[in-house]
Amino acid sequence: MKRLSTFLIYALLILGSLVMFFPFVWMFLTSLKPFAEIFELKVWPQAPTLDNYREVLFKTQFPRWFLNSLVVALITTFSVLFFDSLVGYALAKLRFPGKGLIFVLILSTLMVPTEMLIIPWYVMSTEYGWSNTYWGLLFPGIISAFGVFLMRQFFETLPTDLLDAGRIDGLSEFGVFWRIAFPLVRPALAALGIFTFLGNWNAFLWPLIVVQTANMRTVPVGVALFSSEAGTAWNLIMAASSLAVLPVLLVFLFFQRQIIEGVVLTGVKG
């Protein structure tokens, strides 16, 4: 009976994996098809070609869009990890007037839908001349209220005596944060970093609004423009999407252990 239940569990897991993995395989195989074969029901291409990739890489601005997305995703990820950890540590381990009120105000921003912030962000970026610039793409994601909340919950679990030992040894408060507390919350940092990177890599609405020229587009915005009233270049969309998913796969392959640990710990702490 135990063997049967184990077999059923593995069978369901394999079936679920195949269902989840099939869209990516179909997307990649479709990207190898000539345009004439795109709408055929056959999964495997009859005459595989790399022409779609050549057209995307050399006849469009996809490499520049890829670079823009990479710059935005990496800078916002490192910024969120540093500033959210700093604020979370201060709210968890330091004593100062109004600490509780500040934390409540930060949490209250989580109740505001992102769509409601688009207009204030656009007015601000226009007033300060940030439209169509990297700073315009970056500033909404420099710090995250959710990240502050998450990091505060993890810093709360650190023993205060350990931090006091660092202070007695002569470390400054930033030294205690950077050399003792920060390395001890690596699972939370991994989860927050991965979620932030993926969120900014796939961001569409704000880059679509703040960017006006082709060379400043990000990958999601650029790929969307392959579809127009004249028709949709599905072969180019599949090739561009196959290239765009590479960073996400690399992040998962190199950090899968940290992803699982981080998601589990995030669920426990949240």
N, C-alpha and C positions, 0 to 999 in steps of 0.2 A: 504493500500500500504506500509505504514511504517512497519507494523507487518510482511508483506511478505518479505520485504528486510532484516529485522532483522533475520527472520527465515532462509533465505538463507545464510546470513553471518555465523550464528551459525552452520548451516549444513556443510558449507564448512570448517569451523574451526575444527569441529569434524572429518570430513572426512580426513582432512590434518593430524590431530593428530594421527588417526588410521594408516594412511600410514607411518608416521614417527616412530610410536611405534612398528609396526608389526615386523620389522627385529630383534629388541631386544627380543620380545616374542618368535619368531621363534628360535633365537640363544639359549635362555635359555631352551626351550622345547627340542631342538635337543641335548643339553648337557645332558639331562636325558635319552636319548635313548641308548640301546646297539648298538654296532658297526653294527650288522646285520640289524638294522632298519634305519640306517642313510640315506640311499638313497631311502627310501620309501617316497611317496608323502604325507602321512598322517602327519598332523602337530602335533597332540597329540601323545605322545609315548604309545605304547601298553603295554609295561612292564617297567615302569619308574624305573631307578636305579641311585644310587649315585656312582657307581663304577668309572665312568669317573673322578669325583672330587677326589675320594680316590687316583686314579692313578696319577693325576696331583699333588696333595698335598704331597703324601708320596713316590712316585717312581720317581719323577723328582725334579729338583732344582727350581721349580716355587716359593716356598716361598722366596728363596734368590733373585730371579729375581724381585719379587714383592717389597722386601725391597730395592733393588738397585734403582728401578724406583722411589720409594717413597722418598728416600734420595736425588736423583738427582732433582726431581721435587720440593721438598720443599725448598732445599737450594738455587736453582736458583731463585725460586719465591721470597723468602725473600731478596736475594741479589739484584735482579732487582728492587724490590720495594724501597729498601733503596738507592742504588747508582743512579738509574735513577732519583729518586726524588731529590736527592742532586744535581746532575748535572743540572736537569731541573730548580731547584730553582735558582742556581747560574746564569744560562743563562737568566732567566726571571727577576730576581730582583736585581742582583749585577752589579756594573759597574767596568769593567776592560778592559785593552787593548786587542784587538783581539777577543772580545766576538762574534762578528758577523761571523768572519772567522771560529772560532771553531764550531759554530752552523752549518755553511754551510758544513764543513768537516764531521761533524757527519751525517748530512742529506745525503751527497753524498754516504756514506757507504750503505744506503738503496737501492741504485741502483745496488749494486753488488750481483748477485745471490749466495745463500748459497753454491750451488754446486761448485762454483769457489773458495770458501774458504776452501774446504775440504783438498786439497793438502797442502797449507800452514799450516793448523791446524795439519795435520798428521806429517809433517816435524818437526814442533815445539814440538809436544808431544813426538816424538821420540828423538829429540835432548836433551830435558830436562828430559827424563825418565818418562814421564807422561802416556805412553801407558799402558793400562790394569790397570789403577788406577781410584779411584773416582775423583781425580783432573782432569785426562784426560777426563772423562765424563762431568765434570762440567764447565771447563774454557770457552768453547765457549758461554755458556749461562749466565755467571756471570753478564753481563751488556748488555742492548739492545738499539740500536740506535732508534728504534721505540718508546721504552719506554721513552727515553730522550725527544724525540719530543713531545710525548703525555703529559708528565708531564709539560714541559715548557709551552705548550699552556694553561694548567689549572692554573699554577702559575701566568701567565700573567694576568689572570682575577681577582686576589686578589687585593684589594685596598692597595696601598702603605702606606696610612696613618695608616692603622691598624698595619702594620709591624713596622712603625716608632714609634708607641705608645709603642710597646714592647721594642724597642731599648732605648727609653727615660726611661722606667721603669728599665733599667739596664740589660736586657738580652743580652747575646752575640749573634753573628750572627747565630751560630748553634742553640742557644736557641730559637731565633725567628723562624728559620726553623722548629725545632722539636716540639715546644710547641704551635706555632700559625699557621704557614702555612701548615704543614703536616696534622694536623687533618681536615683542611678545604677542602682538596682535596680527601676525602675518596671515593666518587663515582669513580673517575679516578683510584685510587689505587685498588679498587675492580675489575674494568674491566681489568686493566693491570695484576693484580695478577692471575685472573682466566685464562686469555689468556696464560700467561706464564706457569702456572701449567699444563694446558691441552697440550700446545705445547711440553713441556719437557716430560710429561708422555707418549705421543704418539710418541716421537722422535725415528726414526729407523736407518737412514743412518749413522749418526756419531757414535752412540753406536756400530753399526755393524762393523765399520772400526777400532775404537780405542780399542775395547775389543777383547782379544784372548782366554781367558779361560772361561769355562762354569759358574764358580761361580761369574763372574763379569758382566754377561749379564743382560740386562734389559728385562722387560716383552715382548715388541714387538719383540726383537731379539730372545728371548728364544722361544716364541710361533711359530715364523717362522720356527724354526728348527724341529718342529713336522712334517714338510713336507720335504721329501727327495726323492731320486731316487727310493727308495724301496716302496714308497707309502706315502699317506697323512693320518695322524691319525685325521680325522675330528672330531671324538668324543672328543679327548683330546683338540683340538683347540677350540671347542665350550665351553667346560668346563673352559678352561683357559681364554678365552675371556670373559665369564660371570663373572669370578672373577675379571678380570682386569678392567671391566667397573664399578665396585662398587665405587672406589674413585671418579670417574667422576660424578656418580649419587649422591653421598653424597655431593659433592661440589655444585651441582645444587640445591639439596633439601634445604641445609642450607643457601645458598647465592643467591637464585633465585631473590629476590627483588633487591639486589645489582647488580646482573648481568644485569637485565633489565634497572635499572637506569644508570649503567655504560655504557652499549651499547648505550643507547639513548644519553647520554651526550657526549660519544666519537664521535658519529656521528655528533652531533651538532658542537663540537669543531673542529673535523677533517675537 
